[in-house]
Amino acid sequence: MALPALSAVTELFKPITWFPPMWAFACGVVASGVSMDGRWGLAIIGVALAGPLVCATSQAVNDWFDRHVDAINEPHRPIPSGRMPGRWGLYLAVAWTLVSLLVATALGPWGFGAAVLGLLLAWAYSAPPLRLKENGWWGNAACGISYEGIAWITGAAVMAGGAMPGGQSLVLAALYSAGTHGIMTLNDFKAIEGDRQMGVRSLPVQLGVGRAARVACWFMAVPQVAVIGLLLAWQQPAHALGVAALLVLQGVLMRRFISDPIGKALWYSGFGVPLFVGGMMVSAFALRNLGGLP
């Protein structure tokens, strides 16, 4: 059997997608309020687990089970183009799942449990019989929980030696997970035709382009408004102002995105999403000011 080229394997794992969970894990590390002395190794392993391992696995799983949709939407992808021959896409997804679980053992029960949950969501998102991505409401929620919530909570817990993160950290992780639902919708505008043909009920397919764009913006904006209110309630006005400023900038960009969702979805991902994740880190530093875990 022919072996895939390293460039095809790299493209299958989509390194550009690793950033959100790696960043969320780092936010959890900061939010924990725990000193990094003697814990740098755990932090590095955790970041690697979140991105190049678990997230990369999710990309391989998705590409394998989406190969028929990609043949319509993105025929240049490694599997439909033939650059990933035979069943190598599936083999790599399974192998990277096992490697991820092996590495996760280094992070103790919290890290291993989080890896198991993240991997289960990755397979449930793309693979039958669940294939959560066939409904945009469920699929986007699974991604938001996995990419942001699980990663944030795991970063905080691992740094604290396995202690349960405080309620404030859990609430912020949940809010940013909800916001990521909207971010995931941005990825669906480029695949509307293939999704419609293959029965994938993404939000643009279900709601129409304009309405889906507005729903995505509301999903991104409302949780951040809640974060601002919480930061003010927790006596962190400077951090609340920082998140508010980032949200205002997002609002300006959202207006352009809503005017042309298909043409501007990728553009908004490049300019608006960094503002969203910037607010995550601002919020994490606010919790660090409060002492992190109780």
Residue pairs with C-beta under 8 A, 6 or more apart in sequence:
1 85
1 86
1 88
2 85
2 86
3 85
3 88
4 12
4 78
4 83
4 84
4 85
4 88
4 92
5 83
7 83
8 78
8 83
8 84
9 78
9 84
9 92
11 77
11 78
11 83
12 59
12 60
12 63
12 78
12 79
12 84
12 89
12 92
13 52
13 56
13 59
13 60
13 96
14 56
14 59
15 52
15 56
17 55
17 59
18 50
18 51
18 52
18 55
18 56
19 51
20 55
20 147
20 148
20 151
20 180
20 183
20 277
21 50
21 51
21 54
21 55
21 146
21 147
21 148
21 151
22 47
22 50
22 51
22 55
22 151
23 277
23 280
23 281
24 50
24 147
24 148
24 149
24 151
24 152
24 155
24 173
24 176
24 280
25 46
25 47
25 49
25 50
25 151
25 152
25 154
25 155
26 43
26 47
26 155
26 281
27 152
27 155
27 280
27 281
27 283
27 284
28 151
28 152
28 153
28 154
28 155
28 156
28 157
28 158
28 159
28 165
28 169
28 173
28 284
29 36
29 43
29 46
29 155
29 156
29 158
29 159
30 281
30 284
30 285
30 287
30 288
31 152
31 155
31 156
31 165
31 169
31 172
31 283
31 284
31 287
31 288
31 292
32 155
32 156
32 157
32 159
32 160
32 165
32 169
32 288
32 292
32 293
33 287
33 288
33 290
33 291
33 292
33 293
34 159
34 160
34 292
34 293
36 43
36 159
39 159
42 106
42 107
42 158
42 159
43 155
43 158
43 159
45 103
45 106
45 107
45 111
46 107
46 111
46 154
46 155
46 158
48 103
49 100
49 103
49 104
49 107
49 111
49 115
50 151
50 154
53 96
53 99
53 100
53 103
53 115
54 100
54 115
54 118
54 119
54 122
54 146
55 147
56 96
57 93
57 96
57 97
57 100
57 119
57 122
58 118
58 119
58 121
58 122
58 125
58 126
58 146
60 89
60 92
60 93
60 96
61 93
61 97
61 122
61 123
61 125
61 126
61 127
62 122
62 125
62 126
62 133
63 70
63 77
63 78
63 79
63 84
63 89
64 79
64 89
64 90
64 93
64 126
65 126
65 127
65 128
65 131
66 126
67 77
67 79
67 80
67 89
68 198
69 191
69 194
69 195
69 198
69 200
70 77
70 79
70 80
70 194
71 80
72 193
72 194
72 197
72 198
73 190
73 191
73 193
73 194
73 195
74 80
74 191
75 81
78 84
78 89
79 89
97 119
97 123
100 115
100 119
101 112
101 115
101 116
101 119
103 115
104 111
104 112
104 114
104 115
104 116
105 111
105 112
107 114
107 115
107 154
107 158
108 158
108 162
109 162
110 154
110 157
110 158
110 162
111 154
111 158
114 150
114 151
114 153
114 154
114 157
117 146
117 150
118 146
118 150
118 151
121 132
121 142
121 143
121 145
121 146
121 150
122 146
124 130
124 131
124 132
124 142
125 131
125 132
125 133
125 139
125 142
125 143
126 133
132 138
132 139
132 142
133 139
133 200
133 202
134 199
134 200
134 201
135 201
136 185
136 188
136 201
136 202
136 203
136 204
136 205
136 206
137 203
139 184
139 202
140 180
140 181
140 182
140 184
140 185
140 203
141 181
143 180
143 181
143 184
144 177
144 178
144 179
144 180
144 181
144 183
144 184
145 177
147 177
147 180
148 173
148 176
148 177
148 179
148 180
148 280
149 173
149 174
149 176
149 177
152 169
152 172
152 173
152 176
152 280
152 284
153 165
153 169
153 170
153 173
156 165
156 169
156 292
156 293
157 163
157 164
157 165
160 292
160 293
163 293
165 173
165 293
166 287
166 292
166 293
166 294
168 230
168 234
168 287
168 290
169 287
169 292
169 293
171 230
172 227
172 230
172 280
172 283
172 284
172 287
175 223
175 224
175 226
175 227
176 223
176 227
176 280
176 283
178 219
178 222
178 223
179 219
179 220
179 221
179 222
179 223
179 224
179 276
181 219
182 215
182 216
182 217
182 218
182 219
182 220
182 221
183 216
183 220
183 269
183 273
183 276
185 202
185 203
185 204
185 212
185 213
185 215
185 216
185 219
186 216
186 265
186 266
186 268
186 269
186 273
187 265
187 269
188 195
188 202
188 203
188 204
188 205
188 212
189 204
189 209
189 212
189 213
189 261
189 262
189 265
190 262
190 265
190 266
191 200
191 202
192 202
192 204
192 205
192 209
192 262
194 200
195 201
195 202
195 204
195 205
196 205
202 212
203 212
203 215
203 216
204 212
204 213
204 261
206 212
207 215
209 261
209 262
210 258
210 261
212 261
213 257
213 258
213 261
213 265
214 258
217 254
217 257
217 258
220 250
220 254
220 272
220 276
221 247
221 250
221 251
221 254
224 243
224 246
224 247
224 250
224 276
224 279
225 247
227 243
227 279
227 283
228 240
228 243
228 244
228 247
229 240
231 237
231 239
231 240
231 243
231 283
231 286
232 240
234 286
234 290
236 286
236 289
236 290
239 282
239 283
239 285
239 286
239 289
240 286
242 279
242 282
243 279
243 282
243 283
246 275
246 276
246 278
246 279
246 282
247 275
247 279
249 275
250 272
250 275
250 276
253 268
253 271
253 272
253 275
254 268
254 272
256 264
256 267
256 268
257 264
257 265
257 267
257 268
257 272
